[in-house]
Amino acid sequence: MNVLHKNYINSFLNTMLLIASLVSLSAQAQLHVEISGVGETQIPIAIAGFTDEEMAPQMISKIIKDDLTRSGYFKVMGLLGSISETDTVDLSKLKSQGADAMLVGSVHKTEDGRYDIRYKLYDTNKLTTLSFYNVTQSPQFIRVAAHKVADDVFEKLTGIRGIFSTRIAYVTKTGPNYQLEVSDADGDGVQVAIKSKEPIISPSWSPDGTKVAYVSFELRKPVVYAQNLVTGQRTLIANYKGNNSAPAWSPDGKKVALALSKDGLTQIYCVNVDGSGLQRLTESFGIDTEPQYSADGQSIYFTSDRSGGPQIYRMSAAGGEAKRVTFTGNYNIAPRISPDGQTLAYISRRDNKFQLYALDLGSNQELRLTDTQDDDSPSFAPNSRYIVYATEIAQRGSLGVVSVDGRTSQRLTTQAGDVRNPTWGPFMK
């Protein structure tokens, strides 16, 4: 099935939520991560073992090392032994060994059974402390605490907000069973959000990360719902004649853009999250689908074949005149706009390959980011520096993560079944 066909089906054929809250998965369902490529310039950082970290459920320093390594921004130098944030460190010696930064720390168990992670980040060039902080979490969230430390290190050394403590959602298919799963950005900590015997496609995070919009066939037709992942409460958003599909949240979380065929050809509409206030936004003689709000909420990007073939357009979030955005290639679909508004990601068919591209909206320069040939469903990380996408290798679905400059990439697979339809969650407050 080609990507356009899949995307148009994705717009129409979402499925039901069958459980009310998140349920932990077994370890067999964890995503396996393979890393390739590095950034153009890497920061050499020495990371010591944290003292007494063996008392915690997982090794904190290893999680941090793995996070920073995956990012492509760092060359991680592991140190033998453990060093506490209170120990004296010879920064000049570390600098002579090639390290620009050093991370040390310790783990302490609190009286209420939680774990307090204390750490210190040094700049070996300036012989100064960049960060001296602590994170306290209960045992089940020890990985989150480690990811937060990695986020802080990443931001202090690059000036870019880290995304290691964010979450991704995606769909797995094993035999006849489909599951919408949520995991850490590194593929660990997997939880099941939705189970179904019917296909599940195109999940969409709410801006606060507590809800997922989706389309269900439980009423024998595609219907748009939103479900609170914490309480399990569901809200019916759209159940009109024909197809109700492709939900996408507005940045303020008050509206959902979607594609409806209630009046014939599929067009773009928006609706309040409680299902009220339906408004039609496009009036074309083609198929308009896959709406996506810009980060400032002022514009909507969408796919339309109004010019004869599928291309990406932009219009005001209130509707009105649409302007074509993509001109290179005759087949461009699945638009996603970066949170910083600078980059448009999309799938383009060229030389009979469906691949992920990024368009710099300032310079109008286009960059192909993948060398696979059946890519789909791109989604930006909330810091705009990475894109997760679906692809197919050896007739099996897997996920890829690539930096917007194309230099660093990862592949996420499961031991059994396909993985598809990823969406990257927001920063959590």
C-alpha positions in Angstrom: 0.0 0.0 0.0 1.6 3.3 -1.0 2.0 6.2 1.5 -0.7 8.5 0.0 -3.2 5.6 0.2 -2.2 4.9 3.8 -2.4 8.6 4.8 -5.8 9.0 3.3 -6.9 5.8 5.0 -5.3 7.1 8.2 -7.5 10.1 7.9 -10.6 8.0 7.8 -10.0 4.7 9.6 -9.0 5.3 13.2 -10.2 2.9 15.9 -11.6 2.5 19.3 -10.2 2.9 22.8 -10.9 -0.2 24.9 -9.3 0.6 28.2 -9.8 3.5 30.6 -6.3 4.0 32.0 -2.7 3.2 31.2 -1.6 -0.4 31.9 2.1 -1.4 32.2 3.5 -3.7 29.5 5.9 -6.6 30.0 9.6 -6.0 29.2 9.2 -8.0 25.9 7.4 -5.0 24.4 10.1 -2.5 25.0 11.4 -0.8 21.9 15.0 -1.7 20.8 17.1 1.4 19.8 19.8 1.3 17.2 21.9 4.5 16.8 23.7 5.6 13.7 25.5 8.9 12.8 26.7 11.7 15.0 26.4 15.5 15.0 28.9 17.6 13.1 30.4 18.8 16.4 30.3 16.7 19.5 30.9 17.9 23.1 33.3 15.6 25.0 31.8 14.9 28.4 33.1 12.7 31.2 30.4 11.0 33.3 31.3 9.1 36.4 29.2 6.5 38.2 26.9 8.1 40.8 27.8 7.0 44.3 25.4 4.5 45.9 23.3 4.3 42.7 23.2 0.5 43.0 20.5 1.0 45.7 18.1 2.5 43.1 16.0 0.2 40.8 18.1 1.3 37.8 21.6 2.7 37.2 21.2 6.5 37.0 24.5 7.2 35.3 23.9 4.6 32.5 20.5 6.1 31.7 22.1 9.6 31.4 25.0 8.3 29.3 22.6 6.5 26.9 20.4 9.7 26.6 23.3 11.9 25.8 24.9 9.4 23.4 21.6 9.0 21.4 21.3 12.8 21.0 24.4 12.9 18.7 25.5 16.1 20.4 28.0 14.4 22.8 31.0 12.2 22.9 30.6 10.4 26.3 33.7 9.5 28.2 32.9 7.0 30.9 35.0 7.1 34.1 36.0 4.1 36.3 34.5 4.2 39.7 32.0 6.5 41.3 32.4 10.2 42.2 30.0 12.2 44.4 29.0 15.8 43.9 30.8 16.5 47.2 34.1 15.0 46.1 37.0 17.1 45.0 37.6 16.8 41.2 40.7 17.7 39.3 39.1 19.6 36.4 42.4 20.6 34.8 43.4 17.0 34.6 40.1 16.1 32.9 40.6 18.9 30.5 44.0 17.6 29.5 42.3 14.2 28.9 40.0 15.9 26.4 36.8 16.4 28.4 35.0 19.8 28.1 32.5 18.9 30.8 32.1 16.4 33.7 29.0 15.0 35.5 29.2 13.5 38.9 26.5 12.6 41.5 25.0 10.4 44.1 21.8 8.6 45.1 20.2 8.8 48.5 17.1 7.0 49.7 14.6 9.2 51.6 12.6 8.2 54.7 9.5 8.0 52.6 11.1 5.5 50.2 11.8 7.8 47.4 15.2 8.4 45.8 17.0 11.7 45.8 19.5 12.1 42.9 22.1 14.8 43.5 24.4 15.9 40.8 27.0 18.5 39.7 28.0 19.5 36.2 31.4 21.1 35.6 32.8 23.1 32.8 36.5 22.0 32.6 37.4 24.9 30.4 36.3 27.6 32.7 36.9 25.5 35.8 33.4 26.3 37.0 30.2 24.6 38.1 27.4 24.8 35.5 24.7 23.0 37.4 24.3 21.8 41.0 20.9 20.4 41.6 18.8 17.4 42.9 15.8 15.5 41.6 13.6 13.3 43.9 11.3 10.6 42.6 9.5 7.5 43.8 11.0 4.1 42.6 8.6 3.7 39.7 9.7 7.0 38.2 13.4 6.6 38.7 14.0 6.7 34.9 12.1 9.9 34.7 14.4 11.4 37.3 17.5 10.3 35.3 16.0 11.7 32.1 15.5 15.0 33.8 19.1 15.1 34.8 20.1 14.4 31.2 17.7 17.2 30.1 19.4 19.6 32.4 22.9 18.6 31.1 21.8 18.8 27.5 20.4 22.3 28.0 23.3 23.7 30.0 25.8 22.5 27.4 23.9 23.2 24.2 21.5 26.0 25.0 18.7 23.7 23.7 16.0 22.3 25.9 16.3 18.5 26.4 13.6 16.0 25.3 14.8 12.9 27.2 11.9 13.1 29.7 9.2 13.5 27.0 7.0 10.7 25.8 6.1 9.2 22.4 3.0 7.4 21.4 2.8 4.8 18.5 0.8 1.8 17.4 2.0 -1.8 17.5 0.4 -4.7 15.6 1.1 -8.3 16.7 -1.1 -10.8 14.8 -4.6 -9.6 14.8 -4.1 -7.3 17.7 -3.4 -3.5 17.7 -2.2 -1.4 20.6 -1.6 2.3 21.1 1.4 2.5 23.3 3.2 5.3 25.2 6.8 5.1 26.1 9.8 7.3 27.2 11.6 9.0 24.3 14.2 6.2 24.5 11.5 3.5 23.9 11.6 2.3 27.5 8.8 2.5 30.1 6.2 1.2 27.7 2.5 1.5 28.7 -0.6 0.4 26.8 -3.2 3.2 26.3 -5.5 1.5 23.8 -6.2 -2.1 22.7 -8.3 -3.2 19.8 -8.9 -6.0 17.3 -9.4 -3.3 14.7 -6.7 -1.0 13.2 -5.5 1.9 15.4 -3.9 4.8 13.5 -3.1 8.5 13.8 -3.1 9.3 17.5 -2.7 13.0 18.4 -1.5 14.4 21.7 -3.2 17.2 23.5 -0.8 20.2 24.2 -0.7 19.4 27.9 0.1 15.7 27.3 -2.9 14.3 29.2 -5.2 13.4 26.3 -5.1 11.6 23.0 -7.6 12.3 20.2 -8.4 9.4 17.9 -11.0 8.0 15.6 -13.0 4.9 16.6 -15.0 2.4 14.5 -17.0 1.2 17.5 -20.1 2.7 16.0 -19.5 1.0 12.6 -18.2 4.2 11.2 -15.2 6.5 11.9 -16.0 8.8 14.8 -13.6 11.2 16.6 -13.1 11.0 20.3 -10.7 12.3 22.8 -9.7 10.4 25.9 -8.1 11.5 29.1 -5.2 9.1 29.7 -5.3 9.7 33.4 -9.0 9.4 34.2 -10.1 7.4 31.2 -12.9 9.8 30.5 -13.9 10.0 26.8 -15.4 12.9 24.9 -17.2 12.6 21.6 -15.8 15.2 19.3 -17.3 14.4 15.9 -19.9 11.9 14.6 -21.2 13.3 11.4 -22.3 11.7 8.2 -19.4 10.1 6.3 -15.9 10.1 7.5 -14.7 11.9 10.7 -11.0 11.8 10.6 -7.4 13.2 11.2 -7.8 15.1 14.5 -5.1 17.6 15.4 -5.1 19.8 18.6 -4.8 23.6 18.6 -1.9 24.8 20.7 -4.1 26.2 23.4 -5.9 22.8 23.7 -9.4 24.4 23.1 -10.0 23.2 19.5 -9.4 20.2 17.3 -8.9 20.5 13.5 -10.2 17.5 11.6 -11.2 16.3 8.1 -14.9 15.5 7.5 -16.7 14.3 4.4 -20.2 15.2 5.7 -20.9 17.4 2.7 -19.3 15.3 0.0 -15.6 15.7 -0.6 -13.3 15.6 2.5 -12.7 19.2 3.8 -11.0 20.7 6.8 -13.1 21.7 9.8 -12.4 22.7 13.4 -14.5 22.0 16.5 -14.3 22.8 20.2 -12.9 19.9 22.3 -16.4 19.2 23.7 -17.8 18.7 20.2 -19.5 22.0 19.9 -19.0 24.9 17.5 -18.2 23.1 14.3 -16.7 25.4 11.7 -15.8 24.6 8.1 -12.4 26.0 7.1 -11.9 24.9 3.5 -14.1 25.2 0.4 -12.3 23.4 -2.4 -13.2 21.0 -5.2 -10.4 18.6 -4.1 -9.7 16.5 -1.1 -8.4 18.5 1.9 -7.1 16.5 4.8 -4.3 16.0 7.4 -4.6 19.4 9.1 -1.9 20.6 11.5 -1.9 23.8 13.6 1.2 26.0 13.6 2.8 26.4 17.1 1.3 29.9 17.4 -2.1 28.7 16.5 -2.5 31.3 13.7 -2.2 28.9 10.8 -3.2 25.5 9.7 -1.1 23.4 7.3 -2.9 20.6 5.4 -2.7 18.3 2.4 -4.8 18.9 -0.7 -5.0 17.7 -4.2 -6.7 20.8 -5.5 -3.8 21.5 -7.9 -4.1 18.0 -9.4 -1.8 16.1 -7.1 -1.3 16.1 -3.3 0.6 19.1 -2.1 0.9 21.0 1.2 -0.9 24.3 1.8 -1.2 26.8 4.6 -4.2 28.9 5.5 -5.3 31.1 8.5 -6.6 29.0 11.4 -9.9 30.9 10.8 -10.1 29.6 7.2 -10.0 31.6 4.0 -7.4 31.7 1.2 -4.9 28.8 1.2 -1.4 29.3 -0.2 0.6 26.4 -1.6 3.8 25.7 0.4 5.5 22.7 -1.4 6.6 23.0 -5.0 9.4 20.6 -5.4 8.1 17.2 -6.5 4.5 16.4 -7.5 3.5 14.3 -4.5 3.9 15.8 -1.0 1.8 14.8 2.0 1.7 14.4 5.8 2.7 18.0 6.8 4.1 18.7 10.3 5.3 22.1 11.4 8.1 22.3 14.0 7.2 23.9 17.4 9.6 26.8 16.7 7.8 27.4 13.4 11.0 27.3 11.3 10.8 23.8 9.7 8.1 21.9 7.8 8.5 18.1 7.7 6.6 16.0 5.2 6.6 12.9 3.1 7.5 13.2 -0.6 7.4 10.6 -3.3 10.3 10.8 -5.7 11.9 8.1 -7.8 9.1 5.8 -6.5 10.3 6.2 -2.9 8.4 7.8 -0.1 10.9 9.6 2.1 11.0 12.2 4.9 12.0 15.7 3.9 12.4 18.9 5.8 11.9 22.4 4.4 13.5 25.4 6.1 10.7 28.0 5.8 13.1 30.9 6.1 15.5 30.0 3.4 13.2 27.7 1.4 15.9 25.1 1.4 14.8 21.4 1.3 16.7 18.5 2.8 16.0 14.8 2.5 16.4 13.2 5.9 16.0 9.5 5.3 17.4 6.8 3.0 14.5 4.4 3.5 11.7 4.2 0.9 8.3 3.8 2.7 8.2 6.6 5.3 5.1 7.9 6.9 3.7 9.9 9.9 6.4 12.4 10.9 6.2 14.1 14.2 8.5 16.8 15.7 10.1 16.6 19.2 8.9 19.5 21.3 12.4 21.1 21.0 12.1 21.1 17.2 15.5 19.3 16.8 14.3 15.7 16.1 11.6 14.0 14.1 10.1 10.6 14.8 8.6 8.9 11.8 7.3 5.5 10.7 9.0 3.4 8.0 8.9 -0.1 6.6 11.9 -2.4 6.4 11.7 -5.9 5.1 7.9 -5.6 5.1 7.9 -4.8 8.8 7.0 -1.5 10.4 9.5 0.3 12.6 10.1 3.8 13.8 12.9 6.1 13.1 14.2 9.2 14.8 16.3 11.7 12.9 17.8 15.1 13.7 16.6 18.0 11.6 20.0 18.3 10.0 20.0 14.6 9.1 23.2 13.8 10.8 22.0 11.6 13.7 19.4 8.9 13.4 17.9 6.1 15.4 15.8 3.1 14.7 13.2 1.7 17.1 11.8 -1.8 16.7 10.0 -4.4 18.7 10.9 -8.1 19.1 7.6 -9.0 17.4 5.1 -7.2 15.2 5.0 -3.9 13.5 5.4 -0.4 14.9 3.7 2.5 13.2 2.0 6.0 13.5 4.3 7.7 16.0 3.5 11.0 17.6 5.9 12.9 19.9 4.4 14.3 23.1 4.8 17.8 24.4 7.0 19.1 27.2 5.3 18.3 30.5 4.8 21.1 33.0 
